[in-house]
Amino acid sequence: MPGTRALSIGSLGCNFACRFCQNWSRSQTPKRLEKKQLDQLVSRTTKNYLPQNIVDLAQELNCPTIAYTYNEPTVFVEYALETMILAKKAGLKNVWVSNGFMSKEVFLAIRKYLDAINIDLKSFSPDFYQRLCSGRLEPVLENIKRFWRGGIWVEVTTLVIPEENDSPEELKKIADFLVEISPDIPWHITAFHPDYRMLDKPPTAKGKLVQAWQIGKKAGLRNVYLGNILNEERASTFCPQCGKLLIRRDGYQLAESVGIKKDRCLNCNKRVPGVWS
C-alpha cells in the first residue's frame, strides 16, 4: 500500500543475538540487564497499551496498517495476535518485520490475520547464523517458503556486511533461492553501519550494494531495492513488462504513485503483484 501510513509498534527482546543488530537497544536489552534493572527501565521508558488501544490509535492517526517491528514480533506473539485479531475486525492490515525464526505453530496461529511480512535473510551460510546471530538458517528458509505459499505477501531484506556475507557467490545463492520461490518476491539490500558488538567493520560501500542489486536482477528478481542509502532509481518500482516508472521513492519520504492505478501499470495494463488496497 505505497504512500499510506503504518502505526509501528514493538517491545523488548529477541530470539536471536545478532552481533551487528541495529536495533540492539530494544532487542538485546533483556539479555544485558538484571531483572531489577530491566523492571526499572521498563517503568521509565514504556507505555502500557492494551491491544484495543493500539487499534484505536491506528484509526485515530489514519493508519490503515499496523506494523509489528523494532524487535522480533515472535517474542510477543500472544499480544501481537490479540491486536491483529482486533485490527482485522476494524478493517486494518497487519504487517510483521521479522527474522523469520518462528515455529510452524506460530505461523498457523497468525496466518489468518497477517497481510504481509518482511523477513530478514541475513546470510545463506549456516555458520554465519550460528556464529553471529546465535541462530539457525534452515528454519528461516523454510518460513520464507511457508509464508509465501500460505498466501501472505513476503518481502526479504539482507543487510550486507563487509567480509561477512557480501561475496558475489553468497549473494547469488540468496537471489537464486528467492527466484525459485517466486520472482515477484521483493529483495531489499541494505547498507550496514558499525553498531552494537560489530564496530570493527566499515560501512557497506555503495558499489557493493549496486553489485548486489545487479546480481538480484540478473538472477530474475523483478523488484530489487537498495536501502539505508539515497538511490532513487534503485529504490523505486518499475513495471516488470514495459519498464515504466510506477512508484517513485526518495529516501524515507512517502512513496509517490506515478504510473500505476490499483494494481495495473497505466502504460501497458500489466498486473503488478503486491498489496495495493
Summary of the structure (lengths in Angstrom):
residues: 277
radius of gyration: 18.8
end to end distance: 6.0
largest distance: 61.3
contacts: 866
relative contact order: 0.11
helix: 36%
strand: 18%
